[in-house]
């Protein structure tokens, strides 16, 4: 049974492909490029969100169509995205 799982794992690993793509430029050189979804910039919707303390935040729309606001942690001071649902 253990040998069967090992063979199955090796088969899946050999068939799998990485996420990097090699492209050729105009000079004939190859370069690696990755499809990075974080490269898509967030778009400001022009609308705002007000929390229960009265702080107003601008609402952004991600590349995948999700809405979020950027908040700052009171303890650490780090910024983070808080995803919200808009009805």
Buried (B, 14 or more C-beta within 10 A) or exposed (E): EEEEEEEEEEEEEEEEEEEEEEEEEEEEEEEEEEEEEEEEEBEEEEEEBEEEEEEEBEBBBBEEEBBBBEBEEEEEEEEEEEEEEEE
